[in-house]
Amino acid sequence: MPKHGKKFTDAVKQIDRNTLYEPNEAFTILKKVAPAKFDETIEVAVRLGVDPRHADQQVRGAVILPHGTGKTRTVLVFAKGDKVKEAIDAGADFVGAEDMVEKIQKEGWLAFDVAVATPDMMGTVGKLGRILGPRGLMPNPKTGTVTFDVDKAIKEVKAGKIEYRVDKAGNIHAPIGRVSFDNEKLLENLRTLIDTLIRAKPAAAKGQYMKSITLSSTMGPGIKIITQKIND
């Protein structure tokens, strides 16, 4: 069993694990008990009633949070020709083609949060599948990161776009802001994510879809919330 520090243990004592909290109350408690000295990220874990082993029950996509995540995200764009200037003008942090692929392959360079690629580059970028795939960094058309409209893709990421993907246990994990955010901004971000997940419900999923929603800070304990209260 992992051994938790005193701050975490004290935080747990202030939460009733058998109680489902209203979202606004949960945010207030999280801010009060957040044990770290830095501005912790507020994260949400959603347990879905899907079986990810079946292709027709996968839940994956992207959503733009209205208030962002509080983190400046570094964007790498794989492009060539006129799209290089478009990417630079849109605010890309790194732009390249075969040179960037080689840098990642040979140097293990991964100093970026999101990778965007134009469709004509995917034949080359595909070589990085084993490196970028497990880290969730591989460009994908389903999340809007494989596109010729690199201007739009970059601006969406910079504006607070996040990707979500169900894991093997049927859970979605995503950041929705920082401890320093006011409750209303956190609630709006949470609503946006949950509404998006509801619309993404696979037709093959049977029974209860939203099984539980838990909020936590980076270093703090989880708090389960009342799902029906999110849109109140």
N, C-alpha and C positions, 0 to 999 in steps of 0.2 A: 504494500500500500504506500502511495506517495505521502511524504510528510509535508504538511503545509506550514507556512510561517505564522507568526503570532497575529499579524495584521489580517491575513486571510481568515484565520480561525475566529478572530473577533468579528469580522464582517459576516461570517456565516451565522453567528449567534443572533444577529439582528434581522435574520430572514426566517420566516416560517416556511419550511419546505413543503408543508401540507396545504399551504394556502395558494390560491390563484389570485394574483394581484391585477388591478386595473393598470393599463400601460403607463399612465401619467404617474401613478404612485410608484410603480416599479422603477421608472427613470429617476425619480427623486431619491429612492433608496439606494440605487446604484451609485449615484453621485456622492451620496453621504458615506458609503462604505468603500468606495474605490480606494484600494490600498497603496497604489503607486504614486510617486511624486510627479510623474509626467502626465500629460493630457491623454488618458487612456481612450482607446477606441471602444465604442459601444457596439456590441455584436449581437446578432440574432441567430438562433438555431431553430429551424422549423422542421418538425418531424412529419413527413408526409405519408399518406396511406398508399404508397406505390411499391412495386417490386422492381427495382432497377435492373434485375437480371434479365428482364424482358425489354427488348428494344422499343416496344410500343408503350412503355411506361417510363421512359426517360424524361426528365424535366431539366431543360437547359436553355439558357438565353441570357439576355442582358436588359438592364433597366437604368434609366437616368434618374437618380435621386434628386428631388427638387432643391435640396440644400447641400448636395455633395456629401463627401465623407470626412471632410476636414483635412484630407491628405492631398498634397500635390503629386500627381502621378506622372512618372517618366514614360514617354512614348517613343518606341522605336518603329520606324517605318521602312519596310522593304519595298523599294520602288526604283524606277529608272526613267530616263527621259524627262518629259515635262512634269511628271508627277513628283520629281524630286523637289523642284521649286515650290510646287503646290503644298507639299508636306512641310517644308521649311516655313513658308508664309503662314501656315495654319498653326504653327507652334510646336512641331515635332522636336523632340530633344536630340534624336539621332536619326539619320537617314542614310541608307546605303542599299547595296544589292549583294552581289557575290562577295564583296569585301566584308560585309557584316556577317554573312553566313560563315565565312572562314574564320573571322574573329571569335565567333561563338564556338565553333568546332575546335579550333586549335588552342585558344586561350581560356576557354571556359567562361568568357565574358557574359554576364547576365545583369548588367547594371540598368535594368529597365523594368517597369511594372506591367506594361501592355505592349504587345507587338501588333502592328497593322501591316497588311501586305496587299498589293494590287494582285488581281487574279493571275496576271501573266508572270508573276514572281513565284507562284506557289510550287512550280516544278522544282525550283531551286531551294525554296524555304522548306519543302517537304523533307529534305535531307536532315533537318533539325528535329524531326518528330520525336526521336528518343530522348532528346535533351529538353526540348520545350514542352512536350506533351505532359509528362508527369508533374511539371511545375505549373501547369495551367496557363502557359504563355504562348501556346501555339495559336496563330491566327485561325479564325473559324468563321465561315459565312453566317452561321446561326447566331453569332454574337455581333455581327456587323464589322468584324475586323479583317475580312477579306472583301475588298471593295475598290473600285476605281475612284469613288468619291472619298478620297483620303482627307480632304478638308473637313467634311462632315464627321467622319470617324474620329479624327483627332479632337475636334472641338467638343464632341460628345463625351469623350473620355475625360478631357480637361474640366468639363462642366459637372462631372460627378457620376458618370456611367460606370456601373459595376456589372460583373458577370456572375451568374449563379449556375450551379450544377449539382444535381442530386448525387450523394455519395452512395457507396455500396449498402449502407444501412438505411437508406431512404431519407437522409437528412440534407437540408440546405443550410449552409453557413454563409453569412454575409455581414459586412460592416454597414452600419447605418448612421455613423456620426462619431462625435467625440463627447467626452464627459463635459466639456466646456460649452456644448450646444445647449440652447434652452429647450425645455421639454416639448414645446410646440413644434420645433424644427425636427426633433427626433421622432415625434409622433407622425408628422407628415411623411418623413422618409420611410418609416415603418409601414404606414398605410400604402404607400406607393409600391413597395416591395411585395407586400402580402396580396394586394390587388392583382399585381402582375403574375404572381404564382397561381392565384385562383384561375386567372384566364388561361394559364398554361397547363391546366389539369388535363392529363391524357385521357382520351375517351375510354381506354381500356382499364383505367383505375376504378375499382369498385369499393363500396363502403365509404367510411369516413375518410375524407381527403386531408384536411388539416387536423392532425392528431394532437399536436402540442406546439407551443411557441415559447421559447426561453430566451430571456435577455441576460447579458452579462457584460462586464467591462473586461479589458485585456487581462488584468490580474485578479479580478474579483469573482465571486461565486455567481451561479445562475439563479435567475428569478423567473418562475413560470407565470405567464399572464393569461388573462381571460380573453380568448380569441374573439368572442363576440363584441368585446368592448373597444376593439381597435378603431372602428369606424363611427363610434358614438361621438 
